[in-house]
Amino acid sequence: MENQGLIVEILRIRHRGLYDKLMTWYSTSWKNKPTFIYELTLDGLKAKSTDVIGKGGTFTSWDTMFQESKMLRDAEEEQETSTIVIKIIERVTVKTGLFKKTTKEVEKEKFSVTYDYRTGRWTGDDYFRDYDGYGHYRGNTFEVWFNIYQNDFDTDYIPYWTEVNVLGTDPMRDDSDKDPDGDGIPTTWEWKWGYDPFTWDDHEMLDPDIDGLENIEEYETSRWLSDPYHQDVYCEVDHMPGRPLWPECAQAIIEKYAEHNINMYFDMGWPDTPKNGGGELLPSTDLSQDSGKVLQFYNHNFPDERKGSFRYVIMYYASGFNHPAKGNIYDVVVVGYKTKIKDLIKTWLVHKIPPTGRGQRIKVASTLMHELGHSVGISPWTFEGCDNISFYAGKKAEAQYAKTWGKYYSVMNYFTMYDTNLLDYSHGKNGEPYDQNDWLNLFVASFQYPAELIEEIYFEPPGFDKVIYGETATGVTGYVYNEELTEKLIRYMGEWSPVSPIKSKWIVFKLEDKDKYPDYKDIKILVAPDVPYAGWAEYAEGELDSEGNFKIYSQQEIINELYSQI
C-alpha cells in the first residue's frame, strides 16, 4: 500500500427544515434559504468548504445537488486506515440586544467514519448496507451524500489489496469499463455493491430493495446517487408555460419520504441528462384522464431510457390525475394549478387554502403527493378511503363520511387532501376500519406493474368489482418453487425486512434442470412487501452446498477470512 492518498467527495447536502417552515401558519420563513458550510477533518487535517472551494463553499440553498466538491489528504506508506469527520455548520441569525442581531455559526451535524485502505470500505456512523444507505448520512437537520476513495495507479479506484486478494483482477489495468462476466454491469459497480464481477448475475431482475429499479437500472442511475439496497424514487418533471413545479413543493415531498427512509428525486432540469430530460417546456394543451392525450408527451418528451426507472410528471393548468399512458402501468402523474385571482378565491372558499404563496405551494405539493401515492401502491381498490367521493352526495352524506372515512387523515383522501396542516400520508392513528397507516402499505415498485383493474372511461372509485386479478403471481423460468427451502429461509430471516418497518414475504425457487441451464445458479430468493397486490422482486441468487445450505457470494466473508490469516 504505497503512494497512498485519500479523496473525500461531498456530493450533496440537503437541509431538512423547509417542510416545517412551509407548514407554519402565517409564516414567510420558508422563503428564506439557509446558509451553511461544511468542515472536513481527514486524519487531523481540517478544512472548511470555504477553504476548499472559496466563495462557492458557502451554500445558500435548501439542496446542493450538482454542486459537488472534494478534499484530498496524503497518507503514510502502508497506513491501513484513515479517520474522516464531516461537520455541517449553519449560519444563523441571533439577537444580541433589543435592536441588534448577529450571525453565528452553529454546528448542526457531525459524523465520522473510518476508511480501510485495503478494502476501500468505511465503517462508523455510515457503513455498507446500513439503514439509510451507503455514502448517505441522514441527520436531524441535514442529510449528506458523500464518497470516499483512494489514489489508485490504474484509476479504477478499486484498492490494490482488494484487486489482488479478493477480486483477482489486475491492479495495473483499469477495470472501470470491464465486464468479464458479461452480465451488463462493469467490475467497479459490482465491487462497490458486493457482487462477484466474474460470476454472471441476473441484474435485469435483481432488485434487493424492492423499489422497482432492477440492478441494471440502479447502475444506470448511479450518477444520480442511487443505491441498490436503499429505496429510490425518481421523477422527471416537465411543464407547460407558466406552470413549473415550485422547488418548495419538491422539497416538502422529499422530506416526507426521507422521514420514512425513501430517497425521492425530482429532475426539473438536471445537467447531463438524456435528450428530453427534466425541465422541458411542453406546448399548452388541455389534458384529462379519459382523453388519453398524455400518450403524446409520454412518447415524445419522456426519454425511452427512463421508462421503467423514472415516473413522468407533467405540470399543467387544471386538476391532477395518475393514469396509464402506455398499457395499464401507472407511471405518469399529471398535476395542475390555477393562478387567476378568481380561482384562488374559489380555492380559499371551497378548500380553505389561503390565496398566498405558501397556500398555493401546499396545494400543489398535496396534489402531487396524492398522485405519487397511487404510483407507490395506494389506490381505491387497496383502501376504500382513498379517492372516496361519497361525501359529495349532500350534507347528510358529508356528515356521515366525517364519522367514518373522514378518520382517514391523508392526502390520499379527497376529504382531507387540502388540509393545510396535513401534507402527509396517514399514520393510521385512528385505527381500523376507517384508517390505515399508508406508510406501512407502500409498494414503491408498483409503477412498473400492470394495475389490478382497468380504469376505463367514466370509471368511479373504488372499483372493487373491476379488479381483474388478486395477489400478483410469480414464476421464474427454469426454476420451481421449493417449500422446504422457503421455510428454511423464513426461519433464518425472522422479522428482518429490506423495507423495514414494512414487513416482507419470502419465497425460494430451485433450479429444475442443471443440465438444461448449466450457467444458472441453484436458487433464487424472491421478496415482496407484505401489502396488498405487491409484486415479487428478486432479492438474491446463489448455490446450495451438499447439505442444502444457502451459499450467497459475500465479499465481506472473503475479507474476514483473509484478515484472520494476517
ZAZA-99236 format. One record per residue (C-alpha): residue in one letter; x, y, z. Coordinates in steps of 0.25 Angstrom, whole numbers, padded with zeros to 4 digits, always signed. Each point is the difference from the previous one (the first is absolute). Example, Ala and Ser with C-alpha at 12.3 -4.5 7.8 and 13.67 -1.06 7.14 Angstrom:
! residues 2
a+0049-0018+0031/s+0006+0014-0002/
! end
This chain:
! residues 566
m+0000+0000+0000/e+0009+0011-0006/n-0002+0014-0005/q-0013+0001+0008/g-0009+0012+0000/l-0014+0001+0004/i-0012+0008-0007/v-0013+0004+0006/e-0011+0005-0009/i-0012+0007+0006/l-0010-0003-0011/r-0013+0007+0006/i-0005+0007+0013/r-0015+0001+0002/h-0005+0009+0012/r-0013-0007+0006/g-0007+0012+0005/l-0008+0005-0011/y-0012-0009+0002/d-0002+0006+0015/k+0001+0014-0005/l-0009-0002-0011/m-0011-0006+0009/t+0001+0011+0010/w-0012+0009-0001/y+0002+0015-0004/s+0015-0002-0001/t+0008+0004-0012/s+0013-0006+0006/w-0001-0011-0011/k+0005+0011-0009/n+0013+0002+0007/k+0010-0011-0005/p+0010-0005+0011/t+0015+0004-0001/f+0010-0011+0004/i+0014-0006-0003/y+0006-0013+0003/e+0013-0003+0007/l+0009-0013-0003/t+0010-0006+0009/l+0009-0010-0006/d+0010-0007+0010/g+0000+0013+0007/l+0002+0009-0012/k-0012+0010+0001/a-0006+0009-0011/k-0014+0007-0002/s-0007+0000-0014/t+0004+0015-0001/d+0014-0004+0001/v-0001-0011-0010/i-0009+0007-0011/g+0001+0015+0004/k-0013+0008+0000/g-0008-0012-0006/g+0003-0007+0012/t-0011+0008+0007/f-0013-0006-0004/t-0013+0008+0001/s-0010-0011-0004/w-0010-0011+0005/d+0008-0010-0009/t+0014+0000-0006/m-0003-0011-0010/f+0010+0001-0012/q+0009+0009+0008/e+0011-0010+0003/s+0013+0002+0006/k+0012-0008+0006/m+0012+0000+0009/l+0013-0007-0001/r+0009-0006+0011/d+0014-0006-0001/a+0001-0013+0008/e+0012-0007+0006/e+0006-0012-0008/e-0006-0013+0005/q-0011+0008+0008/e-0012-0010+0002/t-0011+0010+0004/s-0004+0015+0000/t-0010+0007+0008/i-0009+0010-0006/v-0009+0010+0007/i-0011+0007-0007/k-0007+0012+0006/i-0011+0009-0005/i+0000+0014+0005/e-0012+0009-0001/r+0001+0015+0000/v-0012+0005+0008/t-0004+0014+0005/v-0002+0002+0015/k-0004+0012+0008/t+0011+0007+0008/g-0009+0011+0005/l-0013+0007-0001/f+0003+0005-0014/k+0013-0007-0003/k+0002-0013-0008/t+0013-0008-0004/t+0003-0012-0008/k+0005-0012+0008/e+0006-0014-0005/v-0007-0011+0006/e+0004-0015-0002/k-0012-0008-0004/e+0005-0013-0004/k+0013-0008+0003/f+0003-0014-0004/s+0013-0008-0002/v+0004-0013-0008/t+0013-0008-0001/y+0005-0003-0014/d+0007-0013-0002/y+0011+0001-0011/r+0000-0015-0003/t-0015-0001-0002/g-0004+0013-0005/r-0011+0000+0010/w-0004+0008+0012/t-0006-0002+0013/g-0006+0008+0012/d-0011+0010-0001/d-0003-0005-0014/y+0004-0014-0006/f-0003-0010-0011/r-0015-0004+0000/d-0004+0008+0012/y-0014+0005+0002/d+0000+0014-0008/g+0010-0004-0011/y+0015-0001-0002/g+0006+0013-0002/h-0012+0007+0005/y-0002+0006+0014/r-0013+0005+0005/g+0000+0009+0012/n-0010+0008+0007/t+0002+0013-0008/f+0008-0004-0012/e+0003-0013-0008/v+0013-0002-0008/w+0004-0008-0012/f+0015-0003-0001/n+0010-0009-0006/i+0014-0004+0005/y+0011-0007-0008/q+0015+0000-0001/n+0011+0003-0010/d+0001-0012-0010/f+0010-0003-0011/d-0010-0005-0010/t-0011+0010+0004/d-0011-0010+0001/y+0001+0004+0015/i-0001-0015+0005/p+0011-0001+0010/y+0012-0008-0004/w-0001-0009+0012/t-0015-0003-0004/e+0004-0003-0014/v+0011-0009+0003/n-0006-0008+0012/v-0015+0001-0002/l-0004+0002-0014/g+0012-0006-0007/t+0000+0012-0010/d+0013+0007-0006/p+0003+0012+0009/m+0008+0006-0012/r-0012+0000-0009/d-0012+0009+0001/d-0013-0009+0002/s-0010+0011+0001/d-0005-0003-0014/k+0002-0015+0000/d-0011-0011+0001/p+0007-0013+0001/d-0013-0008+0003/g-0008+0007-0010/d-0012+0003+0009/g-0001+0014-0005/i+0007+0007+0012/p+0015+0004+0001/t+0009-0005+0010/t+0001+0013+0008/w-0015+0000+0003/e-0001-0014+0004/w+0012+0001+0009/k-0006+0012+0007/w-0013-0006+0002/g+0005-0014+0004/y-0002-0009-0012/d+0010-0009-0007/p+0005+0006-0013/f+0004-0013-0005/t-0014-0007+0002/w-0012+0003-0008/d-0011+0007+0008/d-0014+0002-0005/h+0001+0015+0002/e-0012+0002-0010/m-0009-0007+0011/l+0008+0002+0013/d-0007+0011+0009/p+0004-0002+0014/d-0006+0013+0005/i-0013-0003-0007/d-0001+0015-0005/g-0003-0005-0015/l+0014+0004-0004/e+0007-0013-0004/n+0015+0000+0002/i+0002+0003-0015/e-0008+0013+0002/e+0007+0003+0014/y+0013+0000-0008/e-0006+0009-0011/t-0005+0010+0011/s+0013-0001+0009/r+0004+0014-0005/w-0012+0005+0007/l+0003-0007+0013/s-0008-0013-0001/d+0003-0011+0010/p-0004-0014-0003/y-0003-0003+0014/h-0008+0012+0003/q-0013+0005-0006/d+0001+0011-0010/v-0012+0007-0007/y+0004+0008-0013/c-0009+0009-0007/e+0002+0008-0013/v-0008+0013+0001/d-0004+0008-0013/h-0010+0012+0000/m-0009+0008-0009/p+0003+0015-0001/g-0002+0007+0014/r-0002-0013+0008/p+0014-0004+0005/l+0000-0009+0012/w+0005+0009+0012/p+0012-0005+0006/e-0006+0002+0014/c-0011-0011-0004/a+0011-0009-0004/q+0008+0002+0013/a-0012-0002+0008/i-0003-0014-0006/i+0014-0004+0000/e+0000+0003+0015/k-0012-0009+0003/y+0005-0011-0008/a+0014+0002+0007/e-0007-0002+0014/h-0004-0014-0005/n+0014-0003-0006/i-0003+0002-0014/n+0008+0009-0009/m-0009+0008-0010/y+0007+0007-0011/f-0007+0010-0010/d+0007+0003-0013/m-0005+0014-0003/g+0012+0004-0009/w+0012-0008+0004/p+0013+0001-0007/d+0005-0011-0009/t-0013-0007-0002/p-0005-0008-0012/k-0007+0008-0011/n-0013+0005+0004/g+0004-0001+0015/g-0007+0007+0011/g-0004+0015+0000/e-0005-0001-0015/l-0010+0011-0004/l-0012-0007-0006/p-0010+0006-0009/s-0013+0005+0006/t-0012-0009-0001/d-0011-0006+0008/l+0001-0013+0007/s-0009-0010+0006/q+0001-0014+0006/d-0010-0005-0011/s+0005+0007-0012/g+0013-0008+0000/k+0008+0012-0006/v+0011-0002+0011/l+0005-0011-0010/q+0005+0011-0009/f+0009+0005+0010/y+0004-0013+0005/n+0004-0004-0014/h+0007+0012-0004/n+0005+0007+0013/f+0003-0011+0010/p+0013-0007-0004/d-0001-0015-0003/e+0012-0003+0008/r-0007+0006+0013/k-0013-0008-0002/g+0000-0011+0011/s+0009+0008+0009/f-0006+0014+0001/r-0014+0004+0002/y-0004+0011-0010/v-0007+0013+0006/i-0007+0010-0009/m-0003+0014+0006/y-0012+0007-0007/y-0012+0008+0003/a-0012-0008+0007/s-0002-0011+0009/g+0009-0012+0002/f+0000-0015-0003/n+0008-0012-0001/h-0003-0009-0012/p+0007-0009-0009/a+0005+0006-0013/k+0005-0013-0006/g-0006-0014+0003/n-0006+0000+0014/i+0012+0005+0008/y-0001+0012+0009/d+0013+0007-0002/v-0006+0013-0004/v-0004+0011+0009/v-0007+0013-0004/v-0002+0012+0009/g-0006+0013-0003/y-0002+0013+0007/k-0007+0013-0003/t+0005+0014+0003/k-0011+0010-0003/i-0006+0008+0011/k-0014-0006-0001/d+0006-0014+0000/l+0008+0003+0012/i-0012+0006+0008/k-0009-0013-0004/t+0011-0009+0005/w+0000+0008+0013/l-0015-0001+0002/v-0001-0014-0004/h+0013-0006+0006/k+0003+0010+0010/i+0014+0002-0007/p+0005+0014+0001/p+0003+0008-0013/t+0014+0001+0004/g+0014-0005-0005/r+0000-0010+0012/g-0014-0004-0002/q+0002-0003-0015/r+0012-0008+0003/i-0007-0009+0010/k-0011-0002-0010/v+0009-0004-0011/a+0009-0008+0009/s-0012-0007+0005/t-0005-0003-0014/l+0013-0006-0004/m+0002-0008+0012/h-0014-0006-0002/e+0002-0004-0014/l+0014-0005+0003/g-0007-0008+0011/h-0007-0008-0011/s+0013-0003-0006/v+0005-0006+0013/g-0011-0009+0002/i-0011+0008+0007/s-0013-0002-0008/p-0015+0000+0002/w+0000-0015-0002/t+0010-0002+0011/f-0006+0009+0010/e-0014+0006-0002/g+0003+0013+0007/c+0009+0003-0012/d-0007+0009-0011/n-0014-0003+0007/i-0010+0011-0005/s-0012-0005+0007/f+0000+0013+0009/y-0003+0008-0012/a-0015-0005+0000/g-0005+0011+0009/k+0001+0005+0015/k-0005-0013+0006/a+0010-0008-0008/e+0011+0009+0004/a-0004-0001+0015/q+0000-0015-0001/y+0013+0000-0007/a+0007+0009+0010/k-0004-0011+0011/t+0006-0012-0009/w+0010+0002-0011/g+0002+0014+0005/k+0009-0006+0010/y+0010-0004-0011/y+0009+0013+0001/s+0008-0001-0012/v+0003+0008-0013/m-0006-0013-0007/n-0014+0003+0006/y-0007+0011-0008/f-0007+0004+0013/t+0013+0004+0007/m+0009+0002-0012/y+0001+0015+0000/d+0001+0002+0015/t+0012+0010+0002/n+0004-0007+0012/l+0002-0014-0006/l+0009-0002-0013/d+0002-0014+0004/y-0005-0014-0001/s-0008-0006+0011/h+0008-0006+0012/g-0012-0008+0004/k-0002+0006+0013/n-0016-0001+0000/g+0001-0015-0002/e-0008-0010-0009/p-0010-0001-0007/y+0000+0015-0005/d+0015+0003+0001/q+0013-0007-0004/n+0015+0003+0001/d+0003+0004-0014/w+0015+0000+0002/l-0001-0015+0005/n-0008-0004-0013/l+0009+0006-0011/f+0005-0008-0012/v+0010+0009-0006/a+0002-0009-0012/s-0015+0000-0004/f+0003+0011-0011/q+0006-0012-0008/y-0011-0010+0001/p-0014+0000-0008/a-0011+0005+0009/e-0010-0010+0007/l-0011+0006-0008/i-0003+0007-0013/e-0004+0014+0003/e-0009+0002-0012/i-0006+0013-0004/y-0011+0006+0010/f+0007-0009+0011/e-0005+0003+0014/p+0008-0005+0012/p+0002-0009+0008/g-0003-0010-0012/f+0001-0013+0008/d-0009-0006-0010/k+0010+0002-0011/v+0013-0006+0007/i+0005-0009-0011/y+0009-0009+0009/g+0004-0002+0014/e+0013+0000+0006/t+0012+0001-0010/a+0004-0014-0005/t+0015-0003-0002/g+0008-0010-0007/v+0015-0002-0004/t+0004-0006-0014/g+0007-0013+0003/y-0003+0000+0015/v-0011-0006+0008/y-0005+0004+0014/n+0006-0007+0011/e-0008-0001+0013/e+0011-0006+0009/l+0011+0011-0004/t-0011+0011+0002/e-0003-0005+0014/k+0015+0000+0003/l+0002+0014-0005/i-0012+0005+0007/r+0006-0005+0013/y+0014+0006-0003/m-0006+0013-0004/g-0009+0001+0012/e-0007+0014+0001/w+0011+0007-0008/s-0005+0007-0013/p+0008+0008-0010/v-0011+0011+0000/s-0002+0000+0015/p-0009+0004+0007/i-0009-0006-0011/k+0000-0015+0002/s+0005-0009-0011/k-0004-0014-0006/w+0011-0009-0005/i+0000-0012-0010/v+0011-0008-0006/f+0000-0006-0014/k+0010-0012-0003/l+0006-0003-0014/e-0008-0011-0006/d+0010-0006-0010/k+0015+0004+0001/d+0004-0007-0013/k-0010+0008-0007/y+0004+0013+0006/p+0015-0002+0004/d+0003+0014+0002/y-0012+0003+0010/k+0002+0000+0015/d-0006-0010+0009/i-0010+0009+0006/k-0007+0014-0001/i-0006+0007+0012/l-0012+0009-0002/v-0006+0010+0009/a-0012+0009+0001/p-0005+0010+0010/d-0012-0006+0007/v-0010+0010-0005/p-0012-0001-0010/y+0003-0004-0014/a+0015+0001+0001/g+0009-0007-0010/w+0012-0009+0002/a+0014+0005-0001/e+0013-0008-0002/y+0008+0003+0013/a+0012-0010-0002/e+0004-0012-0007/g+0011-0011+0004/e+0004-0014+0001/l-0004-0012+0009/d+0011-0008+0007/s+0000-0015+0002/e-0009+0002+0013/g-0010+0009-0007/n+0005+0013+0007/f+0000+0013-0008/k+0013+0006-0005/i-0001+0014-0004/y+0012+0007-0005/s+0006+0010+0010/q+0012+0009-0001/q+0000+0002+0015/e+0001-0015+0003/i+0012+0000-0010/i+0006+0012+0007/n-0002-0006+0014/e+0006-0013-0004/l+0012+0008-0005/y+0001+0009+0012/s+0000-0013+0009/q+0013-0004-0007/i+0007+0013+0002/
! end
